[in-house]
């Protein structure tokens, strides 16, 4: 992977699993990872995790709660407010952390239930940002590896620099390249990748 990205260094009391290998850390998400590493220092045993969809936010949250015995509410800003209120209180009573993955954080997320709104106001928020160069390249490489493919360094650099930097675009681009290479019976080379991305209208500025 590109310099500047690294695999997540989980705390020693977090056993490694296959899912952890999919967690790539860069400046775009490092603050969120560090927030979870220091969960024992949270003022309340709950946190809100926001970020673009497809950014790995649910994977990070699920990996965390599985390790520490916590509870996860995905799409929390769409969930039943009474249920979320009781889950927040239970997390404080048991010391088992609650992670709420949401598209918005307070004050944009403003529940109608006053007691829940009060509790969310004192709940820390962690945010995953848009992918930077290192994370975007790492994701492209990972998605090719999922398909049993190795992308040459020059082609990886070309893709990461020329595709609009978005989590969903990384997946779409890899799928388009793989499909094109199979249909053309072509090797995974820079010319093949360029043609595939142009064909899929994914090449920025093409």
Backbone as CSV, one residue per row, in Angstrom:
resi,resn,N_x,N_y,N_z,CA_x,CA_y,CA_z,C_x,C_y,C_z
1,UNK,0.828,-1.185,0.000,0.000,0.000,0.000,0.869,1.243,0.000
2,UNK,0.265,2.365,-0.336,1.016,3.595,-0.406,1.604,3.967,0.932
3,UNK,2.736,4.638,0.917,3.332,5.122,2.144,2.362,6.060,2.828
4,UNK,2.293,5.962,4.151,1.402,6.826,4.896,0.178,6.110,5.404
5,UNK,-0.132,4.933,4.882,-1.233,4.144,5.404,-0.659,2.962,6.151
6,UNK,-1.411,2.450,7.107,-0.945,1.272,7.828,-2.139,0.477,8.301
7,UNK,-1.875,-0.784,8.647,-2.932,-1.601,9.193,-3.207,-1.143,10.618
8,UNK,-4.438,-1.314,11.061,-4.791,-0.853,12.391,-3.993,-1.605,13.451
9,UNK,-3.410,-0.862,14.374,-2.690,-1.472,15.493,-3.651,-1.543,16.660
10,UNK,-4.316,-2.669,16.819,-5.313,-2.801,17.864,-4.657,-2.944,19.226
11,UNK,-5.355,-2.514,20.295,-4.805,-2.719,21.638,-4.520,-4.185,21.889
12,UNK,-3.608,-4.467,22.798,-3.183,-5.841,23.040,-4.316,-6.725,23.534
13,UNK,-5.344,-6.124,24.158,-6.443,-6.941,24.651,-7.522,-7.162,23.599
14,UNK,-7.254,-6.772,22.357,-8.160,-7.036,21.249,-7.579,-8.154,20.392
15,UNK,-8.092,-9.385,20.469,-7.584,-10.466,19.607,-7.798,-10.111,18.141
16,UNK,-6.844,-10.478,17.312,-6.959,-10.209,15.887,-7.958,-11.168,15.247
17,UNK,-8.610,-10.709,14.197,-9.522,-11.561,13.442,-9.378,-11.208,11.969
18,UNK,-10.033,-11.999,11.117,-9.934,-11.763,9.687,-10.462,-10.383,9.309
19,UNK,-11.503,-9.918,10.005,-12.082,-8.623,9.683,-11.135,-7.469,9.924
20,UNK,-10.216,-7.630,10.904,-9.309,-6.536,11.218,-8.397,-6.189,10.045
21,UNK,-8.109,-7.158,9.189,-7.214,-6.918,8.062,-7.818,-5.934,7.067
22,UNK,-9.122,-5.683,7.161,-9.779,-4.774,6.239,-9.767,-3.336,6.748
23,UNK,-9.260,-3.142,7.957,-9.235,-1.807,8.539,-7.911,-1.128,8.194
24,UNK,-7.985,-0.109,7.375,-6.808,0.625,6.934,-6.835,2.002,7.590
25,UNK,-5.733,2.396,8.186,-5.672,3.669,8.892,-4.850,4.677,8.097
26,UNK,-5.388,5.880,7.957,-4.660,6.999,7.358,-5.099,8.253,8.098
27,UNK,-4.619,9.395,7.652,-5.011,10.642,8.304,-6.510,10.894,8.196
28,UNK,-7.170,10.278,7.223,-8.604,10.500,7.031,-9.445,9.891,8.145
29,UNK,-8.932,8.850,8.797,-9.724,8.177,9.831,-8.954,7.931,11.130
30,UNK,-7.728,8.412,11.206,-6.884,8.111,12.363,-7.493,8.609,13.675
31,UNK,-8.095,9.784,13.628,-8.683,10.338,14.855,-9.787,9.434,15.384
32,UNK,-10.604,8.879,14.476,-11.670,7.975,14.903,-11.094,6.697,15.506
33,UNK,-10.044,6.144,14.890,-9.427,4.936,15.424,-8.845,5.195,16.809
34,UNK,-8.180,6.333,16.955,-7.586,6.655,18.250,-8.661,6.845,19.311
35,UNK,-9.792,7.372,18.927,-10.907,7.543,19.856,-11.339,6.193,20.433
36,UNK,-11.430,5.182,19.583,-11.844,3.867,20.057,-10.740,3.170,20.851
37,UNK,-9.516,3.433,20.529,-8.412,2.859,21.293,-8.414,3.353,22.742
38,UNK,-8.937,4.538,22.960,-8.924,5.158,24.291,-10.309,5.122,24.940
39,UNK,-11.089,4.107,24.623,-12.477,4.089,25.076,-12.617,4.048,26.593
40,UNK,-11.626,3.514,27.286,-11.718,3.450,28.751,-11.682,4.848,29.370
41,UNK,-11.295,5.856,28.583,-11.204,7.222,29.081,-12.430,8.056,28.712
42,UNK,-13.402,7.448,28.014,-14.591,8.203,27.639,-15.311,8.706,28.885
43,UNK,-15.802,9.944,28.828,-16.545,10.511,29.955,-17.859,9.779,30.172
44,UNK,-18.488,9.330,29.090,-19.671,8.480,29.165,-19.394,7.258,28.309
45,UNK,-20.007,6.139,28.649,-19.731,4.897,27.923,-20.608,4.790,26.680
46,UNK,-20.455,5.790,25.807,-21.177,5.819,24.535,-20.435,6.762,23.603
47,UNK,-20.610,6.550,22.326,-20.022,7.459,21.345,-20.847,7.423,20.075
48,UNK,-20.767,8.507,19.301,-21.426,8.603,18.003,-20.340,8.571,16.941
49,UNK,-20.489,7.701,15.954,-19.519,7.600,14.866,-20.193,8.022,13.571
50,UNK,-19.650,9.057,12.937,-20.189,9.537,11.675,-19.123,9.452,10.587
51,UNK,-19.571,9.637,9.363,-18.665,9.592,8.221,-19.428,9.180,6.986
52,UNK,-18.829,9.318,5.816,-19.515,8.939,4.578,-19.877,7.459,4.585
53,UNK,-20.965,7.148,3.936,-21.311,5.731,3.766,-20.235,5.045,2.923
54,UNK,-20.010,3.781,3.187,-18.978,2.950,2.555,-17.584,3.280,3.070
55,UNK,-17.499,4.098,4.126,-16.189,4.506,4.639,-15.604,3.516,5.637
56,UNK,-16.317,2.442,5.926,-15.840,1.476,6.904,-16.285,1.797,8.319
57,UNK,-17.197,2.741,8.466,-17.610,3.145,9.807,-18.306,2.009,10.557
58,UNK,-19.163,1.252,9.874,-19.840,0.138,10.543,-18.862,-0.978,10.865
59,UNK,-17.911,-1.241,9.977,-16.900,-2.269,10.229,-16.073,-1.905,11.456
60,UNK,-15.656,-0.653,11.549,-14.885,-0.203,12.711,-15.707,-0.347,13.985
61,UNK,-16.953,0.099,13.948,-17.804,0.025,15.132,-18.067,-1.417,15.534
62,UNK,-18.359,-2.277,14.559,-18.657,-3.672,14.867,-17.432,-4.387,15.428
63,UNK,-16.272,-4.128,14.838,-15.034,-4.732,15.347,-14.794,-4.326,16.794
64,UNK,-15.028,-3.054,17.087,-14.824,-2.555,18.443,-15.775,-3.208,19.443
65,UNK,-17.079,-3.199,19.152,-18.030,-3.725,20.134,-17.862,-5.228,20.324
66,UNK,-17.447,-5.940,19.290,-17.198,-7.374,19.441,-16.032,-7.636,20.380
67,UNK,-15.024,-6.758,20.362,-13.844,-6.951,21.198,-14.114,-6.631,22.666
68,UNK,-14.925,-5.602,22.907,-15.091,-5.130,24.290,-16.443,-5.496,24.883
69,UNK,-17.278,-6.202,24.118,-18.572,-6.596,24.640,-19.572,-5.464,24.688
70,UNK,-19.464,-4.545,23.741,-20.373,-3.412,23.702,-21.594,-3.677,22.843
71,UNK,-22.268,-2.601,22.477,-23.501,-2.711,21.696,-23.453,-1.706,20.563
72,UNK,-23.947,-2.098,19.403,-23.909,-1.261,18.209,-25.318,-0.953,17.726
73,UNK,-25.560,0.320,17.437,-26.773,0.755,16.750,-26.343,1.374,15.428
74,UNK,-26.519,0.639,14.330,-26.224,1.186,13.007,-27.413,2.030,12.555
75,UNK,-27.150,3.057,11.735,-28.207,3.987,11.325,-28.975,4.469,12.549
76,UNK,-28.238,4.857,13.581,-28.848,5.187,14.863,-29.821,6.352,14.773
77,UNK,-29.550,7.308,13.875,-30.441,8.453,13.762,-31.774,8.102,13.111
78,UNK,-31.920,6.830,12.686,-33.188,6.363,12.125,-33.879,5.361,13.051
79,UNK,-33.269,5.058,14.189,-33.794,4.023,15.076,-34.828,4.580,16.054
80,UNK,-35.530,3.651,16.707,-36.530,4.028,17.700,-35.859,4.781,18.844
81,UNK,-36.349,5.962,19.151,-35.681,6.823,20.132,-35.778,6.273,21.545
82,UNK,-36.886,5.666,21.893,-37.027,5.072,23.230,-36.011,3.945,23.419
83,UNK,-35.860,3.112,22.407,-34.913,2.002,22.482,-33.487,2.520,22.628
84,UNK,-33.168,3.550,21.885,-31.832,4.121,21.948,-31.584,4.781,23.307
85,UNK,-32.592,5.436,23.844,-32.496,6.061,25.159,-32.168,5.021,26.228
86,UNK,-32.887,3.909,26.217,-32.651,2.858,27.216,-31.286,2.203,27.008
87,UNK,-30.866,2.059,25.744,-29.551,1.475,25.476,-28.441,2.372,26.008
88,UNK,-28.605,3.681,25.868,-27.621,4.634,26.382,-27.516,4.513,27.904
89,UNK,-28.660,4.466,28.579,-28.657,4.328,30.041,-28.035,3.003,30.477
90,UNK,-28.338,1.936,29.743,-27.801,0.623,30.080,-26.280,0.604,29.950
91,UNK,-25.756,1.299,28.941,-24.304,1.356,28.756,-23.636,1.998,29.969
92,UNK,-24.265,3.014,30.538,-23.685,3.675,31.705,-23.755,2.763,32.933
93,UNK,-24.847,2.016,33.046,-25.037,1.141,34.205,-24.081,-0.048,34.181
94,UNK,-23.835,-0.597,32.973,-23.034,-1.814,32.860,-21.564,-1.537,32.561
95,UNK,-21.259,-0.337,32.046,-19.898,-0.034,31.633,-19.541,-0.624,30.283
96,UNK,-20.513,-1.249,29.616,-20.280,-1.809,28.279,-20.659,-0.753,27.243
97,UNK,-19.704,-0.289,26.441,-19.936,0.898,25.610,-20.973,0.699,24.508
98,UNK,-21.662,1.780,24.234,-22.638,1.845,23.155,-22.045,2.681,22.025
99,UNK,-22.088,2.153,20.791,-21.631,2.899,19.618,-22.825,3.129,18.706
100,UNK,-23.060,4.392,18.369,-24.162,4.777,17.495,-23.583,5.294,16.182
101,UNK,-23.755,4.537,15.125,-23.300,4.954,13.792,-24.433,5.747,13.145
102,UNK,-24.116,6.952,12.697,-25.165,7.828,12.172,-24.625,8.696,11.045
103,UNK,-25.532,9.158,10.189,-25.150,10.080,9.128,-24.914,11.478,9.674
104,UNK,-25.554,11.777,10.802,-25.455,13.120,11.382,-25.108,13.014,12.856
105,UNK,-24.529,14.073,13.375,-24.253,14.174,14.811,-24.980,15.402,15.345
106,UNK,-25.245,15.457,16.633,-25.857,16.666,17.193,-25.001,17.891,16.870
107,UNK,-25.600,19.042,16.611,-27.036,19.340,16.720,-27.850,19.003,15.475
108,UNK,-27.199,18.578,14.363,-27.970,18.205,13.172,-28.897,17.029,13.473
109,UNK,-28.410,16.085,14.267,-29.260,14.992,14.737,-29.934,15.482,16.016
110,UNK,-31.212,15.772,15.927,-31.946,16.333,17.057,-33.183,15.479,17.334
111,UNK,-33.062,14.459,18.180,-34.204,13.591,18.478,-35.374,14.368,19.072
112,UNK,-36.565,13.860,18.820,-37.755,14.489,19.393,-37.864,14.199,20.884
113,UNK,-37.311,13.068,21.317,-37.384,12.684,22.723,-36.402,13.534,23.535
114,UNK,-36.891,14.386,24.438,-35.999,15.299,25.162,-34.896,14.591,25.954
115,UNK,-35.214,13.489,26.623,-34.212,12.797,27.426,-33.082,12.240,26.563
116,UNK,-33.419,11.756,25.386,-32.379,11.255,24.476,-31.556,12.423,23.945
117,UNK,-32.211,13.510,23.596,-31.502,14.677,23.087,-30.486,15.193,24.105
118,UNK,-30.856,15.170,25.389,-29.952,15.609,26.449,-28.734,14.700,26.550
119,UNK,-28.954,13.412,26.430,-27.858,12.459,26.550,-26.910,12.522,25.342
120,UNK,-27.476,12.696,24.168,-26.620,12.798,22.984,-25.768,14.058,23.023
121,UNK,-26.258,15.089,23.683,-25.516,16.349,23.761,-24.211,16.194,24.531
122,UNK,-24.136,15.190,25.426,-22.912,14.979,26.211,-22.131,13.758,25.719
123,UNK,-22.560,13.192,24.593,-21.912,12.008,24.048,-20.830,12.417,23.049
124,UNK,-19.610,11.920,23.183,-18.543,12.291,22.238,-18.830,11.766,20.835
125,UNK,-18.270,12.455,19.863,-18.449,12.094,18.463,-17.095,11.845,17.807
126,UNK,-17.016,10.768,17.046,-15.836,10.473,16.231,-16.262,10.526,14.770
127,UNK,-15.392,11.059,13.917,-15.763,11.250,12.519,-14.696,10.683,11.588
128,UNK,-15.159,9.949,10.579,-14.284,9.486,9.496,-14.453,10.464,8.337
129,UNK,-13.338,10.961,7.815,-13.400,11.940,6.740,-13.386,11.287,5.363
130,UNK,-13.427,12.116,4.342,-13.291,11.617,2.974,-11.907,10.991,2.801
131,UNK,-11.766,10.016,1.925,-10.475,9.335,1.797,-9.375,10.259,1.296
132,UNK,-8.211,10.190,1.931,-7.049,10.912,1.441,-6.298,10.016,0.456
133,UNK,-5.160,10.487,-0.021,-4.404,9.719,-1.025,-4.071,8.319,-0.533
134,UNK,-3.573,8.240,0.700,-3.118,6.957,1.224,-4.269,5.973,1.383
135,UNK,-5.376,6.438,1.960,-6.513,5.548,2.193,-7.152,5.128,0.873
136,UNK,-7.274,6.063,-0.068,-7.905,5.746,-1.344,-7.105,4.678,-2.086
137,UNK,-5.791,4.842,-2.133,-4.947,3.839,-2.786,-5.037,2.506,-2.058
138,UNK,-5.042,2.547,-0.734,-5.130,1.316,0.039,-6.430,0.574,-0.218
139,UNK,-7.525,1.306,-0.352,-8.816,0.673,-0.626,-8.843,0.036,-2.012
140,UNK,-8.316,0.735,-2.997,-8.278,0.168,-4.350,-7.480,-1.125,-4.351
141,UNK,-6.331,-1.108,-3.693,-5.494,-2.301,-3.632,-6.225,-3.430,-2.907
142,UNK,-6.922,-3.095,-1.829,-7.664,-4.100,-1.064,-8.779,-4.719,-1.893
143,UNK,-9.526,-3.891,-2.633,-10.636,-4.410,-3.428,-10.145,-5.305,-4.565
144,UNK,-8.982,-4.983,-5.143,-8.406,-5.888,-6.137,-7.982,-7.201,-5.481
145,UNK,-7.388,-7.112,-4.288,-6.959,-8.323,-3.576,-8.155,-9.213,-3.253
146,UNK,-9.309,-8.611,-2.963,-10.523,-9.389,-2.710,-10.876,-10.269,-3.897
147,UNK,-10.506,-9.820,-5.079,-10.807,-10.566,-6.309,-9.635,-11.445,-6.748
148,UNK,-8.630,-11.535,-5.881,-7.469,-12.351,-6.204,-6.563,-11.715,-7.229
149,UNK,-6.586,-10.383,-7.330,-5.824,-9.668,-8.347,-4.777,-8.768,-7.703
150,UNK,-3.645,-8.651,-8.369,-2.593,-7.733,-7.942,-2.512,-6.601,-8.949
151,UNK,-2.593,-5.369,-8.483,-2.519,-4.220,-9.374,-1.098,-3.670,-9.356
152,UNK,-0.487,-3.498,-10.526,0.871,-2.949,-10.576,0.932,-1.550,-9.962
153,UNK,2.079,-1.188,-9.459,2.239,0.088,-8.753,1.884,1.278,-9.631
154,UNK,2.291,1.254,-10.905,1.997,2.398,-11.769,0.505,2.522,-12.034
155,UNK,-0.170,1.383,-12.155,-1.611,1.401,-12.387,-2.364,1.849,-11.136
156,UNK,-1.886,1.426,-9.974,-2.501,1.858,-8.716,-2.371,3.366,-8.549
157,UNK,-1.197,3.881,-8.863,-0.970,5.319,-8.761,-1.880,6.070,-9.734
158,UNK,-2.010,5.541,-10.941,-2.870,6.169,-11.953,-4.315,6.221,-11.470
159,UNK,-4.820,5.105,-10.949,-6.208,5.055,-10.492,-6.444,6.013,-9.333
160,UNK,-5.555,5.986,-8.356,-5.765,6.791,-7.158,-5.666,8.287,-7.442
161,UNK,-4.933,8.640,-8.510,-4.780,10.061,-8.852,-5.838,10.562,-9.823
162,UNK,-6.438,9.659,-10.610,-7.317,10.104,-11.684,-8.808,9.871,-11.426
163,UNK,-9.136,9.046,-10.446,-10.546,8.801,-10.132,-10.998,9.797,-9.074
164,UNK,-12.219,10.247,-9.181,-12.770,11.122,-8.149,-12.725,10.398,-6.811
165,UNK,-12.141,11.054,-5.820,-11.851,10.395,-4.549,-13.113,10.275,-3.699
166,UNK,-13.660,9.073,-3.687,-14.891,8.789,-2.960,-14.875,7.288,-2.629
167,UNK,-15.400,6.915,-1.467,-15.361,5.501,-1.067,-16.100,4.622,-2.061
168,UNK,-17.258,5.053,-2.492,-18.044,4.255,-3.418,-17.352,4.161,-4.775
169,UNK,-16.686,5.230,-5.195,-15.993,5.207,-6.479,-14.863,4.187,-6.501
170,UNK,-14.204,3.990,-5.364,-13.130,2.990,-5.312,-13.673,1.603,-5.636
171,UNK,-14.820,1.261,-5.072,-15.433,-0.044,-5.338,-15.897,-0.145,-6.787
172,UNK,-16.567,0.906,-7.261,-17.083,0.894,-8.625,-15.957,0.758,-9.639
173,UNK,-14.862,1.460,-9.398,-13.758,1.439,-10.355,-13.123,0.064,-10.440
174,UNK,-12.911,-0.559,-9.294,-12.296,-1.889,-9.291,-13.213,-2.890,-9.991
175,UNK,-14.501,-2.810,-9.726,-15.439,-3.711,-10.390,-15.424,-3.498,-11.902
176,UNK,-15.391,-2.229,-12.329,-15.388,-1.927,-13.760,-14.128,-2.452,-14.429
177,UNK,-12.991,-2.290,-13.790,-11.723,-2.766,-14.359,-11.726,-4.287,-14.456
178,UNK,-12.167,-4.952,-13.407,-12.187,-6.413,-13.412,-13.111,-6.940,-14.503
179,UNK,-14.285,-6.363,-14.611,-15.247,-6.808,-15.621,-14.697,-6.586,-17.028
180,UNK,-14.064,-5.428,-17.245,-13.494,-5.113,-18.558,-12.363,-6.083,-18.903
181,UNK,-11.485,-6.333,-17.931,-10.345,-7.229,-18.183,-10.806,-8.642,-18.527
182,UNK,-11.861,-9.091,-17.851,-12.389,-10.428,-18.138,-12.984,-10.467,-19.546
183,UNK,-13.778,-9.443,-19.885,-14.439,-9.444,-21.199,-13.441,-9.329,-22.335
184,UNK,-12.332,-8.621,-22.102,-11.320,-8.430,-23.134,-10.196,-9.463,-23.059
185,UNK,-10.280,-10.308,-22.027,-9.215,-11.290,-21.778,-7.860,-10.598,-21.716
186,UNK,-7.846,-9.485,-21.003,-6.647,-8.641,-20.939,-5.990,-8.745,-19.567
187,UNK,-4.692,-8.571,-19.543,-3.960,-8.531,-18.282,-4.232,-7.217,-17.575
188,UNK,-4.016,-7.222,-16.264,-4.258,-6.027,-15.458,-3.049,-5.102,-15.581
189,UNK,-3.053,-4.307,-16.645,-1.956,-3.374,-16.909,-2.507,-1.950,-16.930
190,UNK,-1.614,-0.982,-16.947,-2.046,0.410,-16.985,-2.902,0.717,-18.215
191,UNK,-2.506,0.290,-19.434,-3.370,0.562,-20.593,-4.761,-0.069,-20.458
192,UNK,-4.817,-1.296,-19.927,-6.108,-1.950,-19.733,-6.968,-1.162,-18.758
193,UNK,-6.364,-0.731,-17.657,-7.103,0.006,-16.635,-7.579,1.347,-17.176
194,UNK,-6.738,2.014,-17.960,-7.145,3.300,-18.541,-8.346,3.110,-19.452
195,UNK,-8.303,2.108,-20.289,-9.420,1.848,-21.202,-10.687,1.492,-20.434
196,UNK,-10.532,0.692,-19.400,-11.697,0.274,-18.603,-12.364,1.462,-17.931
197,UNK,-11.567,2.362,-17.372,-12.119,3.516,-16.663,-12.773,4.506,-17.622
198,UNK,-12.176,4.659,-18.811,-12.793,5.528,-19.822,-14.119,4.926,-20.262
199,UNK,-14.120,3.617,-20.486,-15.315,2.919,-20.923,-16.438,3.060,-19.893
200,UNK,-16.072,3.078,-18.597,-17.064,3.184,-17.527,-17.357,4.624,-17.134
201,UNK,-16.752,5.586,-17.835,-16.925,7.022,-17.538,-16.542,7.351,-16.113
202,UNK,-15.453,6.727,-15.648,-14.991,6.945,-14.276,-13.665,7.684,-14.218
203,UNK,-13.104,7.964,-15.349,-11.806,8.624,-15.373,-11.988,10.118,-15.258
204,UNK,-11.515,10.676,-14.180,-11.656,12.113,-13.910,-10.968,12.919,-15.017
205,UNK,-11.720,13.754,-15.679,-11.158,14.603,-16.718,-11.088,13.947,-18.074
206,UNK,-11.551,12.708,-18.177,-11.474,12.004,-19.463,-12.582,12.469,-20.386
